[in-house]
């Protein structure tokens, strides 16, 4: 079951409907999700359930995320986005 969950989250991350978010979340999911613990995966899943424009604004730090999404997982994604851009 954990592998199924990872595959589902990776797929959702790669096909959000927003190209910029697909690149960031897809890359993060493919390279980092397997290293997250169950509670971090729960936080990640809750994050990808939010609206795409909001997620992207939080990731690029244009907007402050609400408390429920202001987590270690979002900070990992922000770091990934910052360091993976050429």
C-alpha positions in Angstrom: 0.0 0.0 0.0 2.7 2.6 0.7 4.1 2.1 -2.8 0.7 2.7 -4.3 0.3 5.9 -2.3 3.7 7.1 -3.5 2.9 6.3 -7.1 -0.5 8.1 -6.8 1.1 11.2 -5.2 3.9 11.3 -7.8 1.3 11.2 -10.6 -0.8 13.9 -9.0 2.3 16.0 -8.5 3.3 15.7 -12.2 -0.2 16.5 -13.6 -1.6 19.3 -11.5 -2.9 21.3 -14.5 -0.4 24.1 -14.1 2.9 23.7 -15.9 5.1 25.6 -13.4 3.6 23.6 -10.5 4.0 20.3 -12.4 7.7 21.0 -12.8 8.2 21.9 -9.1 6.0 19.3 -7.5 6.7 16.6 -10.0 10.4 17.0 -9.6 10.1 17.1 -5.8 7.8 14.1 -5.7 10.0 12.0 -8.0 13.2 12.7 -6.0 12.1 13.3 -2.4 8.7 11.6 -1.5 10.2 8.2 -0.9 12.3 9.8 1.9 9.3 11.3 3.8 7.8 9.6 6.8 4.0 8.8 7.0 3.1 12.1 8.7 5.1 14.1 6.2 3.3 12.3 3.4 0.0 13.2 5.0 1.0 16.9 5.1 2.2 16.6 1.4 -1.1 15.1 0.4 -3.0 17.8 2.2 -0.9 20.4 0.4 -1.6 19.0 -3.1 -5.3 19.0 -2.3 -5.2 22.8 -2.1 -5.8 25.1 -5.1 -3.0 25.1 -7.7 -2.5 28.9 -7.9 -2.3 29.1 -4.1 0.2 26.2 -3.8 2.4 27.9 -6.4 2.2 31.2 -4.7 3.3 29.6 -1.4 6.1 27.6 -3.1 7.6 30.7 -4.6 6.9 32.6 -1.4 4.7 35.3 -3.1 2.0 34.6 -0.5 2.1 33.4 3.1 0.5 30.0 3.4 -2.2 29.3 6.0 -1.1 27.7 9.2 -2.2 24.2 8.2 0.1 24.3 5.1 3.0 26.2 6.7 4.9 23.0 7.4 8.3 21.4 7.1 7.1 19.8 3.9 6.3 23.1 2.3 9.7 24.4 3.3 11.3 21.3 1.7 9.4 22.1 -1.5 10.4 25.8 -1.3 14.1 24.7 -0.9 13.8 22.3 -3.8 12.2 25.0 -6.0 14.9 27.5 -5.1 17.9 25.1 -5.6 16.7 23.1 -8.6 16.3 26.1 -11.0 19.0 26.7 -13.5 
